[in-house]
Amino acid sequence: MKLQTVHSVFFIGIGGIGMSALARYFRFLGKNVAGYDKVETPLTNDLEVLGIAIHFDDDIANVPHDFKNPDDTLVVYTPAVPSLHSELQYFKTHGFKVVKRSEALGIITRDSFCLAVAGTHGKTTTSCILAHILNEVQTPMTAFLGGISEDFDSNFVYKGADYSVVEADEYDRSFLHLSPDIACITSMDADHLDIYGDGETLIESFKEFAGKLKPGGQLVICNGLEIKGLTYGIEDDSDYCIRNIRIDAGAYIFDIKTPTETIKEVRFQKPGRHNLLNGLAAYTMAVQAVPQPHRLAMALGSFKGVRRRFSYQINEENLVFIDDYAHHPKEIDAVYQAVTEMHPNHLVTVVFQPHLFSRTRDFAEGFADSLSRFDCILLLEIYPAREQPIAGITSSWLLDKIDNPNKKLIQKENLLEEVKNCKSNVLITMGAGDIGLEVPKLKKELAYAS
């Protein structure tokens, strides 16, 4: 099916961050768009404001009549939806063109100059930075982002169709549907072991993704990964390297050494060495596509950030409240590095909501070690997402592994009360589940109390 012949697009799992960006795209094109999701969220509310009909009960009777013609209806689904989902089964067995989100992205971007960001950590921030700096130099591009960019206040950006910026998601090997001109791999740490089984199989999948580059394409990699490409790093022998870092008024100032020159006094305002690497990854990709090295470097300084990626909710002398999406031990370590660098000598309380029973099981020791470093730990129940419970894998089980006397298992309904009882003046909420929905309430109450 060619997109020109598509009149209607139905999404199963429309409320996902990547799915909602695609829904916005098709709505922007003037297509008839509707969808299903399990629960109502701010994302689904925003889509409904655009005139997109959404229902929350899995029943084919809820699908509008306009979406039941297989000749002009495209169905897009997320692999997080169970295979026995009744609406998905209906479309698959009644002659509809049914594709995963990543397949739809591949179709949309194949005729553009595609820049794809892959990696087990950092791809959302990197792709948002990439979209921002390309936009700052007036690049005609479309971006499909895995988070809400604070620069665009959206996860979908349309500034033209010549270039495309996409996240290349490794979950379910989705990124193998893409054929980028420039690809980046930020990291290949073990994750999604429910899909891959072990870390080596995951790495092989990333190598297969690298082989999807168009002829003449360029691979950009974080220095030290087991794969060949144009490297980036901090204070090392990378092709693109950040050097001479200092902190000024909460921002990083540094030089970028490139293969041909050194660009001095670059400014970047997002805390954390991991974010410095994300910024450099985006810069390295952008300069391959749009050779304006100095203007692109200057554009890094105006990047505002990504919602739920080390996002300051309150930043005052007596109270700091940060929200972050971290849901892997490596990501928690990155948040710890950032907060202790930017707010030294302060007590830090972390509220963590584990995401997935399988991930909690597979990385329990790593989670325990990473969380133990904070001054106080408030642990929420595991957010199951697409999974059923696993016997013996609970937040109480994880809490017992954390080597810190200042730890407590709490319920979400008691979150505000528990936070108010903490003695620290730096608070971090972390997790990839629904903890983000609690942040506005916490911010309001804490701001009022302070």
Residue pairs with C-beta under 8 A, 6 or more apart in sequence:
1 74
1 97
3 29
3 74
3 107
3 108
5 72
6 26
6 31
6 72
6 73
6 74
7 31
7 32
7 69
7 72
7 73
8 31
8 32
8 33
8 34
8 66
8 67
8 69
8 72
8 73
8 74
9 23
9 26
9 31
9 32
9 33
9 73
9 74
9 75
9 76
10 33
10 34
10 35
10 36
10 63
10 67
10 73
10 74
10 75
10 76
10 91
11 19
11 22
11 23
11 33
11 34
11 35
11 36
11 75
11 76
11 77
12 35
12 36
12 75
12 76
12 77
12 78
12 81
12 85
12 87
12 88
12 91
13 19
13 35
13 36
13 37
13 38
13 77
13 78
13 80
13 81
14 20
14 23
14 35
14 36
14 37
14 44
14 47
14 52
14 54
15 35
15 37
15 38
15 39
15 40
15 41
15 43
15 44
15 47
15 54
16 37
16 43
16 78
16 80
16 101
17 43
17 145
17 146
17 147
17 148
17 155
18 78
18 101
18 144
18 146
18 155
18 167
18 169
19 35
19 76
19 78
19 101
20 43
20 44
20 46
20 47
20 155
20 156
21 144
21 145
21 146
21 155
21 156
22 76
22 101
22 104
22 105
22 108
22 144
22 156
23 33
23 35
23 47
23 52
24 47
24 50
24 154
24 155
24 156
25 108
25 142
25 144
25 156
25 158
26 33
27 33
27 50
27 51
27 52
28 156
28 158
32 66
32 67
33 52
34 52
34 53
34 54
34 63
34 64
34 66
34 67
35 47
35 52
35 53
35 54
36 54
36 55
36 56
36 58
36 62
36 63
36 87
37 44
37 54
37 56
38 56
39 56
40 54
40 56
41 437
42 437
44 54
47 54
48 54
53 64
55 62
55 63
58 85
58 86
58 87
59 86
59 87
60 86
60 87
60 90
63 87
63 90
67 73
70 94
70 95
70 96
70 97
73 96
73 97
74 96
74 97
74 99
74 104
75 88
75 91
75 96
75 97
75 98
75 99
76 98
76 99
76 100
76 101
76 104
77 85
77 88
77 98
77 99
77 100
77 101
78 100
78 101
79 100
79 101
79 171
79 172
79 174
80 171
80 385
80 386
81 88
81 386
82 386
88 98
91 98
92 98
99 107
100 172
100 174
100 177
101 174
102 169
102 174
102 175
102 176
102 177
102 178
103 177
105 144
105 166
105 177
105 178
106 177
106 178
106 179
108 144
108 164
109 164
109 166
109 178
109 180
110 179
112 142
112 161
112 162
112 163
112 164
113 162
113 163
113 164
113 181
113 182
113 289
114 163
114 164
114 166
114 178
114 179
114 180
114 181
114 182
114 214
115 130
115 163
115 164
115 165
115 166
115 180
115 181
115 182
115 183
115 184
115 285
115 286
115 289
116 166
116 167
116 168
116 175
116 178
116 180
116 182
116 183
116 184
117 123
117 126
117 127
117 130
117 165
117 166
117 167
117 168
117 183
117 184
117 186
117 281
117 282
117 285
118 167
118 168
118 169
118 170
118 175
118 183
118 184
118 185
118 186
118 206
118 209
119 126
119 170
119 184
119 185
119 186
119 187
119 188
119 222
120 170
120 186
120 187
120 188
120 189
120 190
120 191
120 192
120 202
120 328
120 330
121 186
121 187
121 189
121 274
121 328
121 330
121 331
121 334
122 186
122 187
122 274
122 277
122 278
122 281
123 146
123 167
123 168
123 169
123 186
124 145
124 146
124 147
124 167
124 306
124 309
124 325
125 147
125 270
125 275
125 278
125 306
125 309
126 184
126 186
126 278
126 279
126 281
126 282
127 143
127 145
127 146
127 165
127 166
127 167
127 282
128 145
128 147
128 149
128 151
128 303
128 305
128 306
129 278
129 279
129 282
129 283
129 300
129 303
130 143
130 165
130 282
130 285
130 286
131 141
131 143
131 145
131 149
131 151
131 152
131 157
131 165
132 149
132 151
132 152
132 299
132 302
132 303
132 304
133 282
133 283
133 286
133 296
133 299
133 300
133 303
134 141
134 163
134 165
134 286
134 289
134 290
135 141
135 151
135 152
135 157
135 159
136 295
136 296
136 298
136 299
136 302
137 290
137 292
137 295
137 296
137 299
139 159
139 160
139 162
139 163
139 289
139 290
140 159
140 160
140 161
140 162
140 163
141 157
141 159
141 160
141 162
141 163
141 164
141 165
142 157
142 158
142 159
142 160
142 161
142 163
142 164
142 165
143 149
143 152
143 156
143 157
143 164
143 165
143 166
144 155
144 156
144 164
144 165
144 166
144 167
145 154
145 155
145 156
145 157
145 165
145 167
145 306
146 155
146 167
146 169
147 155
147 306
147 307
147 308
147 309
147 325
148 154
148 155
148 306
148 307
148 308
149 155
149 157
149 304
149 306
149 307
150 304
150 305
150 306
150 307
150 311
151 302
151 303
151 304
151 305
157 165
163 289
166 178
166 180
168 174
168 175
168 178
168 180
168 183
168 209
169 175
170 191
170 192
170 202
170 205
170 206
170 209
171 192
171 195
172 192
172 195
173 195
173 205
175 209
175 212
176 205
176 208
176 209
176 212
178 209
178 212
179 212
179 213
179 214
180 212
180 213
180 214
180 217
181 213
181 214
181 216
181 217
181 218
181 289
182 217
182 218
182 219
182 220
182 285
182 288
182 289
183 209
183 210
183 212
183 213
183 217
183 218
183 219
183 220
184 219
184 220
184 221
184 281
184 284
184 285
185 206
185 209
185 210
185 219
185 220
185 221
185 222
185 225
185 227
185 229
186 222
186 277
186 278
186 281
187 222
187 225
187 330
188 199
188 202
188 203
188 206
188 225
188 226
188 227
189 199
189 328
189 330
190 198
190 199
190 202
190 362
190 363
191 202
191 328
191 359
192 202
193 199
193 202
193 358
193 359
193 362
194 356
194 358
194 359
194 387
196 202
196 205
203 226
206 227
207 227
210 219
210 227
210 229
213 219
218 229
218 230
218 288
219 227
219 228
219 229
219 230
220 229
220 230
220 231
220 232
220 281
220 284
220 285
220 288
221 227
221 228
221 229
221 230
221 231
221 232
222 231
222 232
222 233
222 277
222 281
223 231
223 232
223 233
223 236
223 237
223 238
224 233
230 239
230 240
230 284
230 288
231 238
231 239
231 240
232 238
232 239
232 240
232 241
232 277
232 280
232 281
232 284
233 240
233 241
233 242
233 277
233 280
234 241
234 242
234 243
234 245
234 273
234 276
234 277
234 280
235 241
235 242
235 243
235 245
239 258
239 259
239 284
240 256
240 257
240 258
240 259
240 280
240 283
240 284
241 256
241 257
242 254
242 255
242 256
242 257
242 276
242 280
243 254
243 255
243 256
243 257
243 262
244 254
244 255
245 252
245 253
245 254
245 276
246 252
246 253
246 254
247 253
247 341
247 342
250 269
250 271
250 342
251 267
251 268
251 269
251 301
252 267
252 268
252 269
252 276
253 265
253 266
253 267
254 266
254 268
254 276
255 262
255 263
255 264
255 265
255 266
256 262
256 263
256 266
256 280
256 283
256 297
258 287
258 293
261 293
263 293
263 294
263 297
266 297
266 298
266 300
266 301
267 300
267 301
268 275
268 276
268 279
268 300
268 301
268 303
269 301
269 303
269 304
269 305
270 278
270 279
270 303
270 305
270 309
270 310
271 310
271 338
271 339
271 341
271 342
272 310
272 334
272 335
272 337
272 338
272 341
272 342
273 334
273 337
273 338
273 341
274 331
274 334
274 337
274 338
275 309
275 310
275 338
279 300
279 303
282 300
283 296
283 297
283 300
286 296
287 293
287 296
290 296
305 311
308 323
308 324
308 325
308 436
308 439
309 324
309 325
310 322
310 324
310 335
310 338
311 322
311 323
311 324
312 320
312 321
312 322
313 321
313 322
313 323
313 439
313 442
313 443
314 320
314 321
314 443
314 446
314 447
314 450
315 321
316 450
318 425
318 450
319 425
319 427
319 446
319 450
320 343
320 346
320 425
320 426
320 427
321 427
321 428
321 429
321 442
321 443
321 446
322 335
322 339
322 426
322 427
322 428
322 429
323 428
323 429
323 430
323 436
323 439
324 331
324 335
324 428
324 429
324 430
325 331
325 430
325 431
325 432
325 436
326 332
326 334
326 335
326 430
326 431
326 432
327 354
327 355
327 359
327 430
327 431
327 432
327 433
328 359
328 363
328 366
329 363
329 366
329 367
329 369
329 370
330 366
332 352
332 367
332 370
332 371
332 430
333 370
335 428
335 430
336 370
336 373
336 374
339 348
339 426
339 428
340 348
343 426
346 424
346 425
346 426
347 375
347 376
347 423
347 424
347 425
347 426
348 374
348 375
348 376
348 424
348 426
348 427
348 428
349 374
349 375
349 376
349 377
349 378
349 419
349 422
349 424
349 426
349 427
349 428
350 371
350 374
350 376
350 377
350 378
350 427
350 428
350 429
350 430
351 378
351 380
351 410
351 415
351 419
351 427
351 428
351 429
351 430
351 435
352 371
352 377
352 378
352 379
352 380
352 430
352 431
353 380
353 381
353 382
353 383
353 430
353 431
353 432
353 433
353 434
353 435
354 360
354 367
354 379
354 380
354 381
354 382
354 383
354 395
354 398
354 431
354 433
355 382
355 383
355 385
355 431
355 432
355 433
356 382
356 383
356 384
356 385
356 386
356 387
357 382
357 384
357 387
357 388
357 389
357 390
357 393
358 387
358 390
360 367
360 382
360 393
360 395
360 398
361 390
361 393
364 397
364 398
364 401
365 401
367 398
367 401
368 398
368 401
368 402
368 403
369 403
371 377
371 379
371 402
371 404
371 407
372 402
372 403
372 404
374 404
374 428
375 406
375 424
376 404
376 406
376 407
376 422
376 423
376 424
377 402
377 404
377 406
377 407
377 408
378 407
378 408
378 410
378 415
378 418
378 419
378 422
379 395
379 398
379 399
379 402
379 407
379 408
379 409
379 410
380 395
380 409
380 410
380 411
380 412
380 415
380 431
380 435
381 394
381 395
381 409
381 411
381 412
382 393
382 394
382 395
383 431
383 432
383 433
383 434
383 435
385 433
395 409
396 409
399 407
399 408
399 409
408 418
410 418
412 435
412 438
415 438
415 442
416 441
416 442
416 445
419 427
419 442
419 446
420 445
420 446
420 449
427 442
427 446
429 435
429 436
429 438
429 439
429 442
